[in-house]
Amino acid sequence: MDEKARFRRFAYGMVATIVLTVIAGIFFGSIGVTLALTVGLGATLLAGGGLGGKS
C-alpha cells in the first residue's frame, strides 16, 4: 500500500472518528466520547490507515 492510499484511509478514519465523537457526546456525554474515540481509533487502525511503517 503506498503512502497516498495510507494517508487517505487515515483521513477518512479521522473524519469518521470526529463525527462519531460529536454525536456520541451529544447523546451520551463523556462516556460516549471515550467510547467513540476508542472505536474510531480501532477502526482507523484496522482499515490500514495507521501512519506506521509499510506492511
PQR file with spaces between the fields and no chain letter, atoms N, CA, C, O and H, PARSE charges and radii, in Angstrom:
ATOM       1  N    MET     1       0.864   -1.170    0.000 -0.4000 1.5000
ATOM       2  CA   MET     1       0.000    0.000    0.000 -0.0000 2.0000
ATOM       3  C    MET     1       0.912    1.235    0.000  0.5500 1.7000
ATOM       4  O    MET     1       1.812    1.354    0.831 -0.5500 1.4000
ATOM       5  N    ASP     2       0.668    2.129   -0.924 -0.4000 1.5000
ATOM       6  CA   ASP     2       1.508    3.316   -0.990 -0.0000 2.0000
ATOM       7  C    ASP     2       1.090    4.347    0.058  0.5500 1.7000
ATOM       8  O    ASP     2       0.040    4.222    0.689 -0.5500 1.4000
ATOM       9  H    ASP     2      -0.063    2.032   -1.599  0.4000 1.0000
ATOM      10  N    GLU     3       1.912    5.341    0.225 -0.4000 1.5000
ATOM      11  CA   GLU     3       1.680    6.344    1.272 -0.0000 2.0000
ATOM      12  C    GLU     3       0.426    7.178    1.009  0.5500 1.7000
ATOM      13  O    GLU     3      -0.251    7.584    1.953 -0.5500 1.4000
ATOM      14  H    GLU     3       2.765    5.443   -0.288  0.4000 1.0000
ATOM      15  N    LYS     4       0.113    7.435   -0.251 -0.4000 1.5000
ATOM      16  CA   LYS     4      -1.079    8.222   -0.581 -0.0000 2.0000
ATOM      17  C    LYS     4      -2.347    7.485   -0.151  0.5500 1.7000
ATOM      18  O    LYS     4      -3.246    8.088    0.435 -0.5500 1.4000
ATOM      19  H    LYS     4       0.663    7.105   -1.018  0.4000 1.0000
ATOM      20  N    ALA     5      -2.422    6.205   -0.432 -0.4000 1.5000
ATOM      21  CA   ALA     5      -3.584    5.402   -0.037 -0.0000 2.0000
ATOM      22  C    ALA     5      -3.661    5.286    1.481  0.5500 1.7000
ATOM      23  O    ALA     5      -4.747    5.345    2.058 -0.5500 1.4000
ATOM      24  H    ALA     5      -1.691    5.715   -0.908  0.4000 1.0000
ATOM      25  N    ARG     6      -2.514    5.122    2.122 -0.4000 1.5000
ATOM      26  CA   ARG     6      -2.485    5.020    3.585 -0.0000 2.0000
ATOM      27  C    ARG     6      -2.976    6.321    4.222  0.5500 1.7000
ATOM      28  O    ARG     6      -3.750    6.297    5.179 -0.5500 1.4000
ATOM      29  H    ARG     6      -1.632    5.074    1.653  0.4000 1.0000
ATOM      30  N    PHE     7      -2.521    7.453    3.685 -0.4000 1.5000
ATOM      31  CA   PHE     7      -2.947    8.740    4.218 -0.0000 2.0000
ATOM      32  C    PHE     7      -4.439    8.964    3.982  0.5500 1.7000
ATOM      33  O    PHE     7      -5.120    9.517    4.846 -0.5500 1.4000
ATOM      34  H    PHE     7      -1.893    7.472    2.908  0.4000 1.0000
ATOM      35  N    ARG     8      -4.960    8.544    2.826 -0.4000 1.5000
ATOM      36  CA   ARG     8      -6.388    8.699    2.534 -0.0000 2.0000
ATOM      37  C    ARG     8      -7.223    7.902    3.531  0.5500 1.7000
ATOM      38  O    ARG     8      -8.232    8.403    4.028 -0.5500 1.4000
ATOM      39  H    ARG     8      -4.408    8.095    2.124  0.4000 1.0000
ATOM      40  N    ARG     9      -6.819    6.673    3.829 -0.4000 1.5000
ATOM      41  CA   ARG     9      -7.549    5.861    4.816 -0.0000 2.0000
ATOM      42  C    ARG     9      -7.462    6.475    6.204  0.5500 1.7000
ATOM      43  O    ARG     9      -8.433    6.459    6.960 -0.5500 1.4000
ATOM      44  H    ARG     9      -6.000    6.266    3.425  0.4000 1.0000
ATOM      45  N    PHE    10      -6.305    7.010    6.531 -0.4000 1.5000
ATOM      46  CA   PHE    10      -6.137    7.683    7.818 -0.0000 2.0000
ATOM      47  C    PHE    10      -7.068    8.894    7.914  0.5500 1.7000
ATOM      48  O    PHE    10      -7.706    9.109    8.945 -0.5500 1.4000
ATOM      49  H    PHE    10      -5.517    7.022    5.917  0.4000 1.0000
ATOM      50  N    ALA    11      -7.143    9.679    6.846 -0.4000 1.5000
ATOM      51  CA   ALA    11      -8.005   10.871    6.833 -0.0000 2.0000
ATOM      52  C    ALA    11      -9.484   10.486    6.956  0.5500 1.7000
ATOM      53  O    ALA    11     -10.228   11.114    7.710 -0.5500 1.4000
ATOM      54  H    ALA    11      -6.625    9.505    6.009  0.4000 1.0000
ATOM      55  N    TYR    12      -9.905    9.462    6.222 -0.4000 1.5000
ATOM      56  CA   TYR    12     -11.295    9.007    6.330 -0.0000 2.0000
ATOM      57  C    TYR    12     -11.605    8.524    7.743  0.5500 1.7000
ATOM      58  O    TYR    12     -12.672    8.811    8.284 -0.5500 1.4000
ATOM      59  H    TYR    12      -9.300    8.953    5.610  0.4000 1.0000
ATOM      60  N    GLY    13     -10.679    7.799    8.328 -0.4000 1.5000
ATOM      61  CA   GLY    13     -10.873    7.316    9.697 -0.0000 2.0000
ATOM      62  C    GLY    13     -10.965    8.457   10.697  0.5500 1.7000
ATOM      63  O    GLY    13     -11.771    8.403   11.625 -0.5500 1.4000
ATOM      64  H    GLY    13      -9.812    7.566    7.888  0.4000 1.0000
ATOM      65  N    MET    14     -10.152    9.483   10.520 -0.4000 1.5000
ATOM      66  CA   MET    14     -10.185   10.624   11.437 -0.0000 2.0000
ATOM      67  C    MET    14     -11.490   11.410   11.305  0.5500 1.7000
ATOM      68  O    MET    14     -12.069   11.826   12.309 -0.5500 1.4000
ATOM      69  H    MET    14      -9.497    9.526    9.765  0.4000 1.0000
ATOM      70  N    VAL    15     -11.947   11.613   10.083 -0.4000 1.5000
ATOM      71  CA   VAL    15     -13.215   12.318    9.882 -0.0000 2.0000
ATOM      72  C    VAL    15     -14.361   11.526   10.511  0.5500 1.7000
ATOM      73  O    VAL    15     -15.211   12.101   11.191 -0.5500 1.4000
ATOM      74  H    VAL    15     -11.477   11.275    9.267  0.4000 1.0000
ATOM      75  N    ALA    16     -14.387   10.227   10.290 -0.4000 1.5000
ATOM      76  CA   ALA    16     -15.434    9.393   10.889 -0.0000 2.0000
ATOM      77  C    ALA    16     -15.349    9.434   12.410  0.5500 1.7000
ATOM      78  O    ALA    16     -16.378    9.465   13.086 -0.5500 1.4000
ATOM      79  H    ALA    16     -13.697    9.760    9.738  0.4000 1.0000
ATOM      80  N    THR    17     -14.136    9.435   12.954 -0.4000 1.5000
ATOM      81  CA   THR    17     -13.958    9.490   14.404 -0.0000 2.0000
ATOM      82  C    THR    17     -14.488   10.803   14.971  0.5500 1.7000
ATOM      83  O    THR    17     -15.159   10.800   16.003 -0.5500 1.4000
ATOM      84  H    THR    17     -13.300    9.411   12.405  0.4000 1.0000
ATOM      85  N    ILE    18     -14.199   11.913   14.318 -0.4000 1.5000
ATOM      86  CA   ILE    18     -14.672   13.215   14.797 -0.0000 2.0000
ATOM      87  C    ILE    18     -16.187   13.293   14.771  0.5500 1.7000
ATOM      88  O    ILE    18     -16.807   13.750   15.731 -0.5500 1.4000
ATOM      89  H    ILE    18     -13.654   11.915   13.480  0.4000 1.0000
ATOM      90  N    VAL    19     -16.787   12.844   13.669 -0.4000 1.5000
ATOM      91  CA   VAL    19     -18.251   12.875   13.566 -0.0000 2.0000
ATOM      92  C    VAL    19     -18.881   11.974   14.629  0.5500 1.7000
ATOM      93  O    VAL    19     -19.833   12.374   15.300 -0.5500 1.4000
ATOM      94  H    VAL    19     -16.283   12.472   12.889  0.4000 1.0000
ATOM      95  N    LEU    20     -18.356   10.774   14.779 -0.4000 1.5000
ATOM      96  CA   LEU    20     -18.875    9.832   15.772 -0.0000 2.0000
ATOM      97  C    LEU    20     -18.723   10.385   17.187  0.5500 1.7000
ATOM      98  O    LEU    20     -19.615   10.215   18.018 -0.5500 1.4000
ATOM      99  H    LEU    20     -17.582   10.449   14.234  0.4000 1.0000
ATOM     100  N    THR    21     -17.607   11.039   17.462 -0.4000 1.5000
ATOM     101  CA   THR    21     -17.361   11.597   18.787 -0.0000 2.0000
ATOM     102  C    THR    21     -18.336   12.708   19.117  0.5500 1.7000
ATOM     103  O    THR    21     -18.850   12.774   20.234 -0.5500 1.4000
ATOM     104  H    THR    21     -16.882   11.177   16.787  0.4000 1.0000
ATOM     105  N    VAL    22     -18.598   13.585   18.155 -0.4000 1.5000
ATOM     106  CA   VAL    22     -19.548   14.681   18.387 -0.0000 2.0000
ATOM     107  C    VAL    22     -20.944   14.133   18.642  0.5500 1.7000
ATOM     108  O    VAL    22     -21.629   14.573   19.565 -0.5500 1.4000
ATOM     109  H    VAL    22     -18.181   13.532   17.248  0.4000 1.0000
ATOM     110  N    ILE    23     -21.359   13.185   17.834 -0.4000 1.5000
ATOM     111  CA   ILE    23     -22.706   12.604   18.007 -0.0000 2.0000
ATOM     112  C    ILE    23     -22.808   11.871   19.334  0.5500 1.7000
ATOM     113  O    ILE    23     -23.805   12.016   20.042 -0.5500 1.4000
ATOM     114  H    ILE    23     -20.802   12.828   17.085  0.4000 1.0000
ATOM     115  N    ALA    24     -21.797   11.087   19.683 -0.4000 1.5000
ATOM     116  CA   ALA    24     -21.814   10.362   20.954 -0.0000 2.0000
ATOM     117  C    ALA    24     -21.784   11.316   22.136  0.5500 1.7000
ATOM     118  O    ALA    24     -22.424   11.055   23.155 -0.5500 1.4000
ATOM     119  H    ALA    24     -20.987   10.969   19.108  0.4000 1.0000
ATOM     120  N    GLY    25     -21.056   12.410   22.016 -0.4000 1.5000
ATOM     121  CA   GLY    25     -21.006   13.398   23.083 -0.0000 2.0000
ATOM     122  C    GLY    25     -22.349   14.054   23.323  0.5500 1.7000
ATOM     123  O    GLY    25     -22.726   14.319   24.465 -0.5500 1.4000
ATOM     124  H    GLY    25     -20.537   12.621   21.188  0.4000 1.0000
ATOM     125  N    ILE    26     -23.066   14.312   22.252 -0.4000 1.5000
ATOM     126  CA   ILE    26     -24.391   14.928   22.373 -0.0000 2.0000
ATOM     127  C    ILE    26     -25.362   13.983   23.070  0.5500 1.7000
ATOM     128  O    ILE    26     -26.114   14.397   23.953 -0.5500 1.4000
ATOM     129  H    ILE    26     -22.760   14.097   21.324  0.4000 1.0000
ATOM     130  N    PHE    27     -25.346   12.717   22.673 -0.4000 1.5000
ATOM     131  CA   PHE    27     -26.332   11.777   23.191 -0.0000 2.0000
ATOM     132  C    PHE    27     -25.934   11.082   24.494  0.5500 1.7000
ATOM     133  O    PHE    27     -26.801   10.781   25.314 -0.5500 1.4000
ATOM     134  H    PHE    27     -24.736   12.380   21.956  0.4000 1.0000
ATOM     135  N    PHE    28     -24.640   10.821   24.699 -0.4000 1.5000
ATOM     136  CA   PHE    28     -24.238   10.010   25.841 -0.0000 2.0000
ATOM     137  C    PHE    28     -23.286   10.691   26.813  0.5500 1.7000
ATOM     138  O    PHE    28     -22.941   10.101   27.837 -0.5500 1.4000
ATOM     139  H    PHE    28     -23.936   11.065   24.032  0.4000 1.0000
ATOM     140  N    GLY    29     -22.855   11.903   26.527 -0.4000 1.5000
ATOM     141  CA   GLY    29     -21.965   12.611   27.437 -0.0000 2.0000
ATOM     142  C    GLY    29     -20.531   12.115   27.340  0.5500 1.7000
ATOM     143  O    GLY    29     -20.106   11.608   26.302 -0.5500 1.4000
ATOM     144  H    GLY    29     -23.136   12.382   25.696  0.4000 1.0000
ATOM     145  N    SER    30     -19.796   12.265   28.420 -0.4000 1.5000
ATOM     146  CA   SER    30     -18.353   11.988   28.388 -0.0000 2.0000
ATOM     147  C    SER    30     -18.025   10.509   28.170  0.5500 1.7000
ATOM     148  O    SER    30     -17.010   10.198   27.546 -0.5500 1.4000
ATOM     149  H    SER    30     -20.141   12.677   29.264  0.4000 1.0000
ATOM     150  N    ILE    31     -18.844    9.604   28.661 -0.4000 1.5000
ATOM     151  CA   ILE    31     -18.573    8.181   28.438 -0.0000 2.0000
ATOM     152  C    ILE    31     -18.746    7.841   26.964  0.5500 1.7000
ATOM     153  O    ILE    31     -18.032    6.987   26.437 -0.5500 1.4000
ATOM     154  H    ILE    31     -19.668    9.856   29.168  0.4000 1.0000
ATOM     155  N    GLY    32     -19.680    8.497   26.299 -0.4000 1.5000
ATOM     156  CA   GLY    32     -19.871    8.292   24.864 -0.0000 2.0000
ATOM     157  C    GLY    32     -18.689    8.791   24.061  0.5500 1.7000
ATOM     158  O    GLY    32     -18.310    8.179   23.062 -0.5500 1.4000
ATOM     159  H    GLY    32     -20.259    9.191   26.727  0.4000 1.0000
ATOM     160  N    VAL    33     -18.101    9.906   24.492 -0.4000 1.5000
ATOM     161  CA   VAL    33     -16.925   10.447   23.808 -0.0000 2.0000
ATOM     162  C    VAL    33     -15.761    9.475   23.924  0.5500 1.7000
ATOM     163  O    VAL    33     -15.068    9.211   22.941 -0.5500 1.4000
ATOM     164  H    VAL    33     -18.410   10.403   25.303  0.4000 1.0000
ATOM     165  N    THR    34     -15.544    8.945   25.113 -0.4000 1.5000
ATOM     166  CA   THR    34     -14.454    7.986   25.321 -0.0000 2.0000
ATOM     167  C    THR    34     -14.635    6.746   24.455  0.5500 1.7000
ATOM     168  O    THR    34     -13.688    6.295   23.812 -0.5500 1.4000
ATOM     169  H    THR    34     -16.107    9.159   25.912  0.4000 1.0000
ATOM     170  N    LEU    35     -15.829    6.201   24.436 -0.4000 1.5000
ATOM     171  CA   LEU    35     -16.092    5.011   23.631 -0.0000 2.0000
ATOM     172  C    LEU    35     -15.969    5.306   22.137  0.5500 1.7000
ATOM     173  O    LEU    35     -15.440    4.488   21.385 -0.5500 1.4000
ATOM     174  H    LEU    35     -16.598    6.568   24.959  0.4000 1.0000
ATOM     175  N    ALA    36     -16.453    6.466   21.708 -0.4000 1.5000
ATOM     176  CA   ALA    36     -16.371    6.823   20.287 -0.0000 2.0000
ATOM     177  C    ALA    36     -14.925    6.986   19.841  0.5500 1.7000
ATOM     178  O    ALA    36     -14.567    6.559   18.743 -0.5500 1.4000
ATOM     179  H    ALA    36     -16.883    7.130   22.319  0.4000 1.0000
ATOM     180  N    LEU    37     -14.089    7.595   20.674 -0.4000 1.5000
ATOM     181  CA   LEU    37     -12.676    7.735   20.330 -0.0000 2.0000
ATOM     182  C    LEU    37     -11.995    6.379   20.240  0.5500 1.7000
ATOM     183  O    LEU    37     -11.167    6.157   19.356 -0.5500 1.4000
ATOM     184  H    LEU    37     -14.379    7.941   21.566  0.4000 1.0000
ATOM     185  N    THR    38     -12.336    5.479   21.140 -0.4000 1.5000
ATOM     186  CA   THR    38     -11.755    4.139   21.126 -0.0000 2.0000
ATOM     187  C    THR    38     -12.166    3.378   19.873  0.5500 1.7000
ATOM     188  O    THR    38     -11.324    2.778   19.206 -0.5500 1.4000
ATOM     189  H    THR    38     -13.009    5.660   21.858  0.4000 1.0000
ATOM     190  N    VAL    39     -13.443    3.400   19.555 -0.4000 1.5000
ATOM     191  CA   VAL    39     -13.943    2.700   18.373 -0.0000 2.0000
ATOM     192  C    VAL    39     -13.362    3.319   17.095  0.5500 1.7000
ATOM     193  O    VAL    39     -12.960    2.599   16.181 -0.5500 1.4000
ATOM     194  H    VAL    39     -14.127    3.887   20.097  0.4000 1.0000
ATOM     195  N    GLY    40     -13.323    4.640   17.038 -0.4000 1.5000
ATOM     196  CA   GLY    40     -12.796    5.312   15.853 -0.0000 2.0000
ATOM     197  C    GLY    40     -11.331    5.017   15.618  0.5500 1.7000
ATOM     198  O    GLY    40     -10.922    4.780   14.482 -0.5500 1.4000
ATOM     199  H    GLY    40     -13.650    5.224   17.781  0.4000 1.0000
ATOM     200  N    LEU    41     -10.534    5.029   16.671 -0.4000 1.5000
ATOM     201  CA   LEU    41      -9.109    4.718   16.536 -0.0000 2.0000
ATOM     202  C    LEU    41      -8.920    3.272   16.099  0.5500 1.7000
ATOM     203  O    LEU    41      -8.097    2.983   15.230 -0.5500 1.4000
ATOM     204  H    LEU    41     -10.867    5.221   17.594  0.4000 1.0000
ATOM     205  N    GLY    42      -9.675    2.374   16.699 -0.4000 1.5000
ATOM     206  CA   GLY    42      -9.579    0.967   16.312 -0.0000 2.0000
ATOM     207  C    GLY    42      -9.967    0.737   14.860  0.5500 1.7000
ATOM     208  O    GLY    42      -9.305   -0.020   14.150 -0.5500 1.4000
ATOM     209  H    GLY    42     -10.343    2.610   17.404  0.4000 1.0000
ATOM     210  N    ALA    43     -11.031    1.383   14.421 -0.4000 1.5000
ATOM     211  CA   ALA    43     -11.463    1.234   13.028 -0.0000 2.0000
ATOM     212  C    ALA    43     -10.427    1.796   12.067  0.5500 1.7000
ATOM     213  O    ALA    43     -10.176    1.213   11.012 -0.5500 1.4000
ATOM     214  H    ALA    43     -11.568    1.997   14.999  0.4000 1.0000
ATOM     215  N    THR    44      -9.825    2.922   12.423 -0.4000 1.5000
ATOM     216  CA   THR    44      -8.795    3.519   11.571 -0.0000 2.0000
ATOM     217  C    THR    44      -7.591    2.581   11.447  0.5500 1.7000
ATOM     218  O    THR    44      -7.060    2.394   10.352 -0.5500 1.4000
ATOM     219  H    THR    44     -10.029    3.396   13.280  0.4000 1.0000
ATOM     220  N    LEU    45      -7.171    2.007   12.537 -0.4000 1.5000
ATOM     221  CA   LEU    45      -6.018    1.106   12.502 -0.0000 2.0000
ATOM     222  C    LEU    45      -6.333   -0.192   11.763  0.5500 1.7000
ATOM     223  O    LEU    45      -5.491   -0.708   11.028 -0.5500 1.4000
ATOM     224  H    LEU    45      -7.602    2.159   13.426  0.4000 1.0000
ATOM     225  N    LEU    46      -7.542   -0.722   11.955 -0.4000 1.5000
ATOM     226  CA   LEU    46      -7.915   -1.943   11.252 -0.0000 2.0000
ATOM     227  C    LEU    46      -8.053   -1.735    9.754  0.5500 1.7000
ATOM     228  O    LEU    46      -7.826   -2.661    8.975 -0.5500 1.4000
ATOM     229  H    LEU    46      -8.226   -0.303   12.552  0.4000 1.0000
ATOM     230  N    ALA    47      -8.425   -0.523    9.342 -0.4000 1.5000
ATOM     231  CA   ALA    47      -8.555   -0.224    7.914 -0.0000 2.0000
ATOM     232  C    ALA    47      -7.200   -0.031    7.258  0.5500 1.7000
ATOM     233  O    ALA    47      -7.118    0.131    6.040 -0.5500 1.4000
ATOM     234  H    ALA    47      -8.610    0.229    9.975  0.4000 1.0000
ATOM     235  N    GLY    48      -6.141   -0.047    8.048 -0.4000 1.5000
ATOM     236  CA   GLY    48      -4.809    0.123    7.489 -0.0000 2.0000
ATOM     237  C    GLY    48      -4.412    1.566    7.347  0.5500 1.7000
ATOM     238  O    GLY    48      -3.531    1.895    6.553 -0.5500 1.4000
ATOM     239  H    GLY    48      -6.208   -0.179    9.037  0.4000 1.0000
ATOM     240  N    GLY    49      -5.047    2.428    8.102 -0.4000 1.5000
ATOM     241  CA   GLY    49      -4.779    3.856    7.983 -0.0000 2.0000
ATOM     242  C    GLY    49      -3.752    4.387    8.931  0.5500 1.7000
ATOM     243  O    GLY    49      -3.565    5.601    9.016 -0.5500 1.4000
ATOM     244  H    GLY    49      -5.763    2.160    8.747  0.4000 1.0000
ATOM     245  N    GLY    50      -3.075    3.518    9.654 -0.4000 1.5000
ATOM     246  CA   GLY    50      -2.043    3.986   10.558 -0.0000 2.0000
ATOM     247  C    GLY    50      -0.880    4.601    9.802  0.5500 1.7000
ATOM     248  O    GLY    50      -0.665    4.275    8.635 -0.5500 1.4000
ATOM     249  H    GLY    50      -3.227    2.532    9.585  0.4000 1.0000
ATOM     250  N    LEU    51      -0.134    5.471   10.435 -0.4000 1.5000
ATOM     251  CA   LEU    51       0.958    6.135    9.769 -0.0000 2.0000
ATOM     252  C    LEU    51       2.304    5.448   10.013  0.5500 1.7000
ATOM     253  O    LEU    51       3.356    6.043    9.781 -0.5500 1.4000
ATOM     254  H    LEU    51      -0.309    5.735   11.384  0.4000 1.0000
ATOM     255  N    GLY    52       2.271    4.201   10.478 -0.4000 1.5000
ATOM     256  CA   GLY    52       3.494    3.467   10.748 -0.0000 2.0000
ATOM     257  C    GLY    52       4.163    2.974    9.487  0.5500 1.7000
ATOM     258  O    GLY    52       3.851    3.427    8.385 -0.5500 1.4000
ATOM     259  H    GLY    52       1.416    3.717   10.667  0.4000 1.0000
ATOM     260  N    GLY    53       5.088    2.037    9.654 -0.4000 1.5000
ATOM     261  CA   GLY    53       5.838    1.501    8.531 -0.0000 2.0000
ATOM     262  C    GLY    53       4.968    0.698    7.578  0.5500 1.7000
ATOM     263  O    GLY    53       3.832    0.342    7.891 -0.5500 1.4000
ATOM     264  H    GLY    53       5.341    1.668   10.548  0.4000 1.0000
ATOM     265  N    LYS    54       5.532    0.424    6.407 -0.4000 1.5000
ATOM     266  CA   LYS    54       4.787   -0.345    5.401 -0.0000 2.0000
ATOM     267  C    LYS    54       4.693   -1.805    5.822  0.5500 1.7000
ATOM     268  O    LYS    54       5.610   -2.355    6.432 -0.5500 1.4000
ATOM     269  H    LYS    54       6.455    0.713    6.153  0.4000 1.0000
ATOM     270  N    SER    55       3.543   -2.430    5.476 -0.4000 1.5000
ATOM     271  CA   SER    55       3.384   -3.838    5.818 -0.0000 2.0000
ATOM     272  C    SER    55       3.549   -4.718    4.602  0.5500 1.7000
ATOM     273  O    SER    55       3.447   -5.940    4.706 -0.5500 1.4000
ATOM     274  H    SER    55       2.798   -1.983    4.981  0.4000 1.0000
